Amino acid sequence: MGTDINRMEKVWNDFCTLVGGGSIPSEREMTLEFELGHAAGTARIAQFLAAKRELDIEIAFILGVLHDYGRIMTGSKKDHARIGSNYVREYLTQSNCFTEDEIEVLVKAVANHSCKDEVGSPFEELIKDADVLDGFLAGRKPKKTESERRLEAVFKEFDLKEMV
């Protein structure tokens, strides 16, 4: 493999290094194995949704990987979206791989991805939907009405009957 990797590979590699590096809290609400699986699943679902919605699939993948960065860094679900947006801004800025506009899109979407009952930018909506769909596909039924509504809307968007 050459040294010229794309941004998706760089973000994924950096994310895996962070998760495996031991510099994050060992006491966690969610296991690191869960976090890796959820990040990968959400990233791929985000790409699929982005293609359908005519959004940038590279940015969608990166958003899927980074959306729960706050939970990775703190080990807690509490306020993880807002906290994560600060970590994401720092990471993306230091990477020197993203424009200011891309950083703002990603940071805003991370910050607001837990507000499932609010309507935001196209990338905010994309990550909310990808997050809910990944949970559903992993066998976790939505616990909140707004997540159920999002799941139903995604099924409708793809002309699917609800999967049981």
C-alpha positions, -999 to +999 in steps of 0.1 A: +000+000+000+013+035-009+015+064+014-012+084-005-044+076+013-077+094+008-094+114+035-119+087+043-091+062+050-072+088+070-101+095+093-110+059+097-073+050+105-070+078+129-103+068+146-092+032+150-058+044+164-077+066+189-100+037+200-071+012+203-046+036+217-055+035+254-057+073+258-095+073+263-115+064+295-117+027+302-149+031+321-176+034+295-213+033+289-208+016+256-180-009+248-153+001+223-163-029+202-198-014+200-184+021+192-162+007+163-191-013+148-215+017+152-191+041+136-184+018+106-221+010+102-232+046+105-205+057+080-216+032+053-253+040+058-245+077+057-228+072+023-258+053+010-282+080+022-259+107+007-259+091-027-297+090-027-300+126-014-272+139-038-249+149-010-211+144-008-205+107+000-170+114+013-182+140+038-211+116+047-187+088+055-164+110+076-195+123+095-206+088+102-172+079+116-169+110+138-205+116+149-201+100+184-165+113+190-177+128+222-188+095+235-155+079+225-135+106+243-156+107+275-171+072+277-205+088+284-236+095+263-243+127+284-240+157+262-218+137+239-229+156+207-219+190+219-187+178+235-179+158+205-182+187+182-154+205+200-131+174+196-141+171+160-133+207+152-099+203+168-092+170+150-103+183+116-084+215+119-052+198+129-055+173+101-050+201+075-072+180+051-104+200+052-116+234+042-132+257+068-166+252+051-163+214+054-152+217+090-182+239+098-206+214+081-192+185+100-189+202+134-225+215+131-239+181+122-220+163+150-232+190+175-268+185+165-271+148+157-288+139+190-316+165+184-337+139+165-368+160+169-353+191+152-349+196+114-315+209+104-291+211+074-290+183+049-260+168+066-275+171+101-306+152+088-284+127+071-264+118+103-296+116+124-312+092+100-280+071+095-276+069+133-311+057+139-310+033+110-277+017+121-292+012+156-322-005+141-302-027+118-281-038+148-312-049+165-319-019+187-355-007+184-359+031+186-367+042+222-380+077+213-409+087+191-388+110+170-364+082+162-393+060+152-406+088+129-371+091+113-369+054+107-403+053+091-394+083+069-362+065+057-381+034+049-406+055+029-378+073+011-365+040-002-400+026-008-394-002+017-419-018+040-408-017+077-384-045+084-393-066+114 
